[in-house]
Amino acid sequence: MQEYDIALKLLLKGSATVTMRELTGTVVVQWLDGELPKVQKAQNLRLDLLGRTVDGQLIHIELQSGNDPAMPFRMIEYCLGVQRMFGQFPRQFLLYVGEAPLHMASKLHGPELSFQYSLIDIRTLNGDRLLDSEGVGDNVIAILAQLRDDKEAVHRIVERIASLATTARETALAQLTILAGLRHLTEAVEEEAQKMPIDLDIRDHEVLGPIIIKAEQKALQEGLQKGLQEGLQKGHEEGLQEGLHAGRIGVLTRQIEKRFGALPRWARVKLEDMPASELEDLSERVLDAKSMDELL
C-alpha cells in the first residue's frame, strides 16, 4: 500500500513530534537515506525511515499494514545492513497500522542468537493526546490511534486542517484522506471537509494526488476483476445447469419418440418448460404410459 506508506513517512518526518516521542522516547534531529548497500547478489534493501537522534543513536522505523510472518528476518537484515553502512546498530521499531489484529513476532532466537525489536500497534497510542498536539502531523496520525469517538476525532482533525495556510491545508487533507482509508473513515473525512471552508481537490496535490488517484484506480480495477470473476463463475454454473437441463430433455425426447412416434410442437414446449424434478419423474413414467397424452 504505497499510498499510506508515503503519507506516514512524510508525517513522521514532519510535524508529528509527539507521535515520534511516543514511539521511540526520543527526538530525531536528522533523517538519513534509507537505501542500504547491496550484499553479493541480494537486492538493495530500503528502509522506510532511518534517522539520527539528538544523542547520536540511529533509529529505524518500518511501517507495516499486514501480518508478515517473515518480518523478523527482514528486520534483522535491515539491522545488519545499517551496521555495515554506518558502523553501529540501530534501535528498531516496527509500527503496525493494519486493521486486522496484530499477531507478528518481534524476536528471533537460536542456539547462540538473540535478536529483538520493538513491535508497536499504532492503535495502542493515545489518540486524544495526538489530537491535543500542536503538530498537525500528530492530529492526522491520530485517525489510526486509539480514539473514544472516531467521528468526533475526524471533525476535530478537519477543523484543525481548515485553519492552515492553503498549501499546508492541501497536503494535510490529502494525508488524512489516505490514512482514513485504513480505518474505513474516508467518507467521514469527505463529509466533514464539505462542511469546512476547504475548496480544493486533493487529487490535484503534486505529490499525494497521483498516489490517491492510483489507489482509487487500483480499487476500481480490483472491484471490476472481482465482479468479472463472480460473473464468469455464475455464468459457468448457469451454463452447466442449462446444459444438464437440455441433456435431460434430449434423452426424454428420444424415449418418448421411440414409444409414441414424433413429438408434436406442444409437447416439446411443455418439456422445455418443465423443471428438473418433473423431468426426472417423467423419465420414470414414460416406460408405463400407454399414450403421449397420458404421459404429458
C-alpha positions in Angstrom: 0.0 0.0 0.0 2.3 2.7 -1.3 -0.2 5.5 -0.6 -0.3 5.1 3.2 3.4 4.4 3.3 4.4 7.7 1.7 1.8 9.7 3.7 3.0 8.3 7.0 6.7 8.8 6.2 6.0 12.5 5.4 4.1 12.9 8.6 6.6 11.2 10.8 9.4 13.2 9.3 7.4 16.4 9.6 5.3 17.8 12.5 4.4 14.5 14.2 6.8 15.1 17.1 4.5 13.8 19.8 4.0 10.6 17.8 7.7 10.1 17.4 8.3 10.6 21.1 5.6 8.2 21.9 7.1 5.6 19.6 10.8 6.0 20.3 11.1 8.0 23.5 13.5 10.4 21.8 13.8 13.1 19.2 15.2 12.5 15.7 17.3 15.5 14.5 18.5 14.2 11.1 16.8 11.8 8.6 19.2 9.7 6.6 19.0 7.9 3.2 17.3 4.5 3.9 18.8 2.7 1.0 21.4 0.1 2.2 24.3 -1.3 0.1 23.8 -4.4 -1.9 25.3 -7.6 -0.4 26.6 -10.0 -3.0 23.7 -10.9 -5.4 20.9 -9.8 -3.0 18.6 -6.9 -3.9 19.2 -3.5 -2.3 17.3 -3.1 0.9 15.4 0.2 1.5 14.3 1.2 5.0 11.1 3.1 5.5 12.6 5.6 7.9 16.2 5.9 9.3 17.2 8.8 11.5 19.8 10.0 13.9 18.7 11.2 17.4 19.9 14.1 19.4 22.3 11.8 21.4 23.7 10.1 18.2 21.7 6.9 18.2 20.3 5.5 14.9 16.5 5.0 14.8 15.0 2.6 12.2 11.2 2.7 11.8 9.5 0.2 9.5 5.8 0.6 8.6 3.6 -2.5 8.1 -0.1 -2.8 7.3 -0.3 -6.6 7.2 0.9 -9.5 9.4 4.0 -10.8 7.7 5.5 -14.0 9.4 8.8 -13.2 7.8 9.1 -9.8 9.4 11.7 -10.8 12.0 14.0 -12.0 9.2 13.5 -8.8 7.3 14.2 -6.7 10.4 17.5 -8.5 11.2 18.6 -8.0 7.6 17.8 -4.3 7.9 19.7 -4.2 11.2 22.8 -5.8 9.8 22.7 -3.5 6.7 22.6 -0.4 8.8 25.5 -1.7 10.9 27.6 -2.3 7.8 26.8 1.1 6.4 27.1 3.3 9.5 29.2 1.2 11.8 26.5 1.0 14.5 23.3 -1.0 15.2 20.1 0.9 15.2 17.2 0.9 17.6 14.4 -0.7 15.6 10.7 -0.1 15.7 8.0 -1.9 13.6 4.9 0.2 13.5 1.8 -1.8 12.6 -1.0 0.2 11.1 -3.2 -2.6 9.7 -6.9 -3.3 10.6 -6.6 -7.0 11.4 -5.4 -8.0 14.9 -1.6 -7.9 15.3 0.0 -11.3 15.5 3.6 -10.9 14.3 6.6 -12.0 16.2 9.3 -9.5 17.3 12.1 -11.9 18.2 14.5 -14.4 16.7 16.1 -16.9 19.0 18.7 -19.6 18.1 21.3 -21.7 20.0 23.7 -18.7 20.1 21.4 -15.9 18.7 19.1 -13.4 20.3 17.5 -10.7 18.2 14.6 -8.4 19.2 13.0 -5.1 18.1 10.1 -3.0 19.3 6.7 -4.0 17.8 4.0 -1.4 18.2 0.4 -1.5 17.2 -0.5 2.2 16.4 -3.9 1.6 18.0 -2.2 1.4 21.4 -1.2 5.1 21.1 -3.3 7.6 22.9 -5.3 9.2 20.1 -6.6 12.0 22.4 -3.0 13.0 23.2 -2.2 13.2 19.5 -5.4 15.2 18.9 -4.3 17.7 21.5 -0.9 18.2 20.0 0.0 21.4 18.3 1.5 19.5 15.4 -1.0 18.8 12.6 1.0 15.7 11.8 0.1 14.3 15.1 -3.5 15.3 14.6 -3.6 13.4 11.3 -1.9 10.3 12.6 -4.5 10.2 15.5 -7.0 8.8 13.0 -5.1 5.5 13.3 -4.7 5.5 17.1 -6.9 4.7 20.0 -9.9 7.0 19.9 -13.1 7.3 22.0 -15.1 8.7 19.2 -14.0 8.3 15.6 -16.4 10.7 14.0 -15.7 13.4 16.6 -12.0 12.9 16.0 -12.4 13.4 12.3 -14.3 16.6 12.9 -11.5 17.9 15.1 -8.8 17.0 12.7 -10.5 18.5 9.7 -11.3 21.7 11.7 -7.6 22.0 12.5 -6.6 21.4 8.9 -9.1 24.1 7.8 -7.2 26.7 9.8 -3.9 26.1 7.9 -2.5 28.0 5.0 -3.5 26.8 1.6 -0.5 24.6 0.7 -0.2 23.0 4.2 -4.0 22.5 4.2 -4.0 20.7 0.9 -1.2 18.4 2.0 -2.7 17.6 5.4 -6.1 16.8 3.9 -4.6 14.5 1.3 -2.7 12.7 4.1 -5.7 12.4 6.3 -7.8 11.0 3.4 -5.2 8.4 2.7 -4.8 7.2 6.3 -8.6 7.3 6.9 -8.8 4.6 4.3 -7.1 2.2 6.7 -9.9 2.7 9.2 -12.9 2.9 6.7 -13.3 6.6 7.6 -12.7 8.2 4.2 -16.4 9.0 3.7 -16.5 10.7 7.2 -13.5 12.8 6.2 -15.1 13.9 2.9 -18.3 14.8 4.7 -16.5 16.9 7.3 -14.4 18.6 4.6 -17.5 19.7 2.8 -18.7 21.5 5.9 -15.4 23.4 6.3 -14.1 26.3 4.2 -11.9 24.0 2.2 -12.2 24.5 -1.5 -9.7 22.2 -3.1 -9.4 18.8 -4.8 -6.8 16.7 -3.0 -6.3 14.8 -6.3 -4.5 17.9 -7.6 -1.8 17.7 -4.9 1.6 17.5 -6.6 2.9 14.6 -4.5 -0.1 12.8 -2.9 -2.6 13.4 -5.7 -1.2 10.8 -8.1 -1.0 8.3 -5.2 -4.7 8.8 -4.3 -5.7 8.5 -8.0 -3.6 5.4 -8.4 -5.1 3.9 -5.2 -8.6 4.7 -6.5 -7.9 3.1 -9.9 -6.4 0.0 -8.2 -9.6 -0.3 -6.0 -11.8 0.1 -9.1 -9.7 -2.4 -11.0 -9.9 -4.9 -8.2 -13.7 -4.4 -8.0 -14.1 -4.9 -11.7 -11.9 -8.1 -11.6 -13.9 -9.4 -8.7 -17.2 -8.7 -10.5 -15.9 -10.3 -13.6 -14.8 -13.4 -11.8 -18.1 -13.7 -10.0 -19.9 -13.1 -13.2 -17.9 -15.8 -15.0 -18.4 -18.2 -12.1 -22.2 -17.5 -12.1 -22.3 -17.8 -15.9 -20.4 -21.1 -15.7 -22.7 -22.5 -13.2 -25.8 -21.3 -15.1 -24.4 -22.7 -18.3 -23.7 -26.1 -16.7 -27.3 -26.2 -15.3 -28.7 -25.2 -18.7 -26.6 -28.0 -20.4 -27.8 -30.6 -17.9 -31.4 -29.5 -18.4 -31.1 -29.7 -22.2 -29.5 -33.1 -21.9 -32.4 -34.4 -19.8 -34.9 -33.1 -22.4 -32.9 -34.7 -25.2 -32.8 -38.1 -23.6 -36.5 -37.9 -22.6 -37.5 -36.8 -26.1 -35.8 -39.9 -27.6 -37.5 -42.2 -25.1 -41.0 -40.7 -25.9 -40.5 -40.8 -29.7 -39.3 -44.4 -29.5 -42.5 -45.3 -27.8 -45.1 -43.0 -29.4 -43.6 -41.5 -32.5 -42.6 -38.0 -33.4 -43.0 -35.4 -30.7 -45.5 -32.6 -31.6 -44.7 -29.0 -31.0 -47.0 -28.6 -28.0 -45.2 -31.5 -26.3 -41.7 -30.0 -27.0 -42.8 -26.7 -25.5 -44.2 -28.4 -22.4 -41.0 -30.4 -21.9 -38.8 -27.3 -22.2 -40.8 -25.5 -19.5 -40.6 -28.4 -17.0 -38.3 -28.1 -14.0 -35.7 -30.8 -13.5 -37.7 -32.6 -10.8 -40.7 -33.1 -13.2 -38.4 -34.3 -16.0 -37.0 -37.0 -13.7 -40.5 -38.1 -12.8 -41.5 -38.1 -16.4 -38.5 -40.3 -17.4 -39.8 -43.0 -15.0 -43.4 -42.8 -16.1 -42.6 -43.0 -19.8 -42.0 -46.7 -19.5 -45.5 -47.3 -18.2 -47.6 -44.7 -20.0 -50.0 -46.0 -22.7 -50.0 -42.8 -24.8 -48.3 -39.4 -25.2 -51.5 -37.7 -23.9 -51.5 -39.8 -20.8 -47.8 -39.1 -20.2 -47.9 -35.3 -20.7 
